[in-house]
């Protein structure tokens, strides 16, 4: 089992964090997609882009596309939103193999996310209205519901997967949720200090958690 490209992905992610904080665009253009590319190479190199893990690999490809769309100077927010939406859908499918699993953790998580979405979306809707971007209201709501489903799907594997992979993937999903929440708040409600750095650190930690957790679980299940 090789971890070379996993460590390379981590190193490239750190470069991206430096690039967004210091506003080094050339470095960001390399490091932002480079992180996900290195993660995908790591999965492929270890021969796990198959079976249930294929869903996560395809999801990561769509997230890579979303990274590129949101990085470019053109206003490609909708293209990025749709790419990440598809990425979350594939992660949801991956987490629910071979079938969905309901537990008390999912029920509690669903209750908490209902309150979180209601509070956050109220502020986002007001921010969108103030900026005259009413047309984004429903796409943002749909995206919020889908990423919440992704988080619940990750949490549903606590008690079904081995404990450490399940916790790692769940922490990754929650970190991804935090990243997108901060991105939306900074973009539509009010500026956050060091927003891009916060968004990228939590986003990359989210991707590492989800993919490494799923990978670890697959390796355990094969042994």
C-alpha positions, 0 to 999 in steps of 0.5 A: 500500500503506497501513501506517497501521493496522499502525503503529496496531496497534503503538502500541496494542500498546505501550499494552497492555504498559503496561496489563498492567504497570501493571494499568490494566484499562480500558486493557487492555480496549481495547488487548488486542483493539484490537491484533489488530483494527487488524492485521485492518483493515490486512490488509483495507485492503490487499485481501489477505484472499484466497487463501493470506492468507485462512488467516492472516486467519481464524487472526488472528480466532480469536486475537482471540477467544482474547484476549477470552476470556482477558482477561475476569474469568470463568474462560474458559481452555478457551474461550481455549485452543480459540480459540488452538488453532484460530488455530494450525491456520489458521496451519499451513494458511497456512504449508503452501500449496500443499503441506507442505515438508520440509527439514533445518531442519524436521527439526532444529526437530522434534528440538529441539521434542520435547525442549522439549515433553517437558521443559516438559510434565513440569513443567506436568503436575506443576503441574496435579496439584499444583493439582488440575487434572488435566483440563487435562493432555491439552488442554494437551498437544494445544495444545503439539503444535499450536503446535509444528506451527505453528512447524515449518510456519513454519520449513519456508518458509525456502528456499521463501519469500523469505528475509526474509519467511520469517525474519520469520514464523519469528521470529514463530512462535517468539516466539508459542511463547515467549509461550505457554510463559511463560503456561503456566509462570506459570499452572501451575508457578511465578510469573514476574516481570513475567509478563503483560508478558513474555507480551504483548510476545512474543505481539504480536511473534509476531503481527506477525512471522507476519502481516507475514511472510506479507503480505510474501511474498504481495506479493513473489509477486504482483510 
